[in-house]
């Protein structure tokens, strides 16, 4: 099964080691899920890892930006940018995740309310939206 991870999910898994993200990390490691992403998603992650609110958290959890990006590089399969989906998110920053999930009919993991509220529309496009792996 293919999965698209929004940036907050990646942070939960690889910076904050959120217990809710542990099943995701296990599924990725066991190749039960195929993480698909784009260069733009990696670029966003790299930018977010430099945010003033994130840097101290990485220090607290003893995680470097290089380590998080290495997790991305080692586990995500980079694919081409997806065409615009027929479902539009009210937050333009989240649209790339929706487009990719629709294009690959992938599970979309997000904690963003702008994405979560679209679950019915996305389900009709063969995309399941969840906050965590269940």
TIDREN-180100 format. One record per residue (C-alpha): residue in three letters; residue number from 1; x, y, z. Coordinates in steps of 0.25 Angstrom, whole numbers, always signed. Layout:
N
> res, n, u, v, w
> ALA, NUM, X, Y, Z
...
//
This chain:
134
> res, n, u, v, w
> UNK, 1, +0, +0, +0
> UNK, 2, +5, +14, -4
> UNK, 3, +5, +25, +7
> UNK, 4, +7, +40, +6
> UNK, 5, +12, +46, +19
> UNK, 6, +10, +61, +22
> UNK, 7, +21, +69, +28
> UNK, 8, +15, +68, +42
> UNK, 9, +14, +53, +42
> UNK, 10, +29, +52, +38
> UNK, 11, +32, +61, +49
> UNK, 12, +24, +53, +59
> UNK, 13, +31, +40, +54
> UNK, 14, +45, +45, +52
> UNK, 15, +47, +57, +62
> UNK, 16, +37, +55, +73
> UNK, 17, +37, +40, +73
> UNK, 18, +22, +41, +76
> UNK, 19, +16, +28, +81
> UNK, 20, +5, +29, +71
> UNK, 21, +15, +29, +60
> UNK, 22, +22, +16, +64
> UNK, 23, +13, +7, +56
> UNK, 24, +16, +15, +44
> UNK, 25, +31, +14, +46
> UNK, 26, +29, -1, +48
> UNK, 27, +21, -2, +35
> UNK, 28, +31, +6, +27
> UNK, 29, +43, -2, +32
> UNK, 30, +35, -15, +29
> UNK, 31, +32, -10, +15
> UNK, 32, +17, -12, +18
> UNK, 33, +15, +3, +13
> UNK, 34, +22, +10, +1
> UNK, 35, +24, +24, +5
> UNK, 36, +23, +33, -8
> UNK, 37, +27, +47, -8
> UNK, 38, +32, +58, -17
> UNK, 39, +44, +67, -17
> UNK, 40, +35, +79, -12
> UNK, 41, +31, +71, +0
> UNK, 42, +46, +68, +4
> UNK, 43, +49, +83, +2
> UNK, 44, +37, +87, +11
> UNK, 45, +42, +77, +21
> UNK, 46, +56, +83, +20
> UNK, 47, +51, +97, +22
> UNK, 48, +42, +93, +34
> UNK, 49, +54, +87, +41
> UNK, 50, +60, +100, +41
> UNK, 51, +48, +107, +48
> UNK, 52, +52, +114, +61
> UNK, 53, +41, +106, +68
> UNK, 54, +46, +93, +63
> UNK, 55, +61, +94, +65
> UNK, 56, +60, +94, +80
> UNK, 57, +51, +82, +80
> UNK, 58, +61, +75, +71
> UNK, 59, +72, +78, +81
> UNK, 60, +63, +73, +92
> UNK, 61, +60, +60, +85
> UNK, 62, +75, +59, +81
> UNK, 63, +72, +58, +66
> UNK, 64, +78, +66, +55
> UNK, 65, +72, +71, +42
> UNK, 66, +82, +63, +35
> UNK, 67, +77, +50, +42
> UNK, 68, +62, +54, +39
> UNK, 69, +66, +56, +24
> UNK, 70, +73, +43, +24
> UNK, 71, +61, +36, +29
> UNK, 72, +53, +43, +17
> UNK, 73, +64, +40, +7
> UNK, 74, +65, +25, +11
> UNK, 75, +50, +22, +13
> UNK, 76, +42, +31, +3
> UNK, 77, +41, +28, -12
> UNK, 78, +42, +41, -20
> UNK, 79, +32, +42, -31
> UNK, 80, +29, +53, -40
> UNK, 81, +20, +64, -36
> UNK, 82, +5, +60, -37
> UNK, 83, -5, +68, -46
> UNK, 84, -15, +76, -38
> UNK, 85, -26, +67, -33
> UNK, 86, -41, +71, -35
> UNK, 87, -42, +73, -19
> UNK, 88, -36, +86, -15
> UNK, 89, -31, +88, -1
> UNK, 90, -34, +102, +6
> UNK, 91, -19, +102, +11
> UNK, 92, -11, +103, -2
> UNK, 93, +1, +97, +5
> UNK, 94, -6, +84, +7
> UNK, 95, -10, +83, -7
> UNK, 96, +2, +75, -12
> UNK, 97, +0, +64, -2
> UNK, 98, -15, +63, -7
> UNK, 99, -10, +63, -21
> UNK, 100, +0, +52, -19
> UNK, 101, -10, +43, -11
> UNK, 102, -20, +44, -22
> UNK, 103, -11, +42, -33
> UNK, 104, -5, +29, -26
> UNK, 105, -18, +25, -19
> UNK, 106, -10, +25, -6
> UNK, 107, -13, +26, +8
> UNK, 108, -11, +40, +13
> UNK, 109, -6, +42, +27
> UNK, 110, -9, +56, +32
> UNK, 111, -12, +64, +45
> UNK, 112, -16, +76, +38
> UNK, 113, -31, +80, +39
> UNK, 114, -31, +86, +25
> UNK, 115, -28, +72, +20
> UNK, 116, -36, +63, +30
> UNK, 117, -49, +71, +27
> UNK, 118, -47, +66, +13
> UNK, 119, -48, +51, +16
> UNK, 120, -61, +49, +10
> UNK, 121, -58, +56, -3
> UNK, 122, -44, +49, -4
> UNK, 123, -50, +35, -1
> UNK, 124, -59, +37, -13
> UNK, 125, -45, +38, -21
> UNK, 126, -40, +25, -14
> UNK, 127, -32, +32, -4
> UNK, 128, -33, +29, +11
> UNK, 129, -29, +40, +20
> UNK, 130, -25, +37, +34
> UNK, 131, -17, +43, +46
> UNK, 132, -9, +31, +48
> UNK, 133, -7, +16, +43
> UNK, 134, -18, +8, +49
//
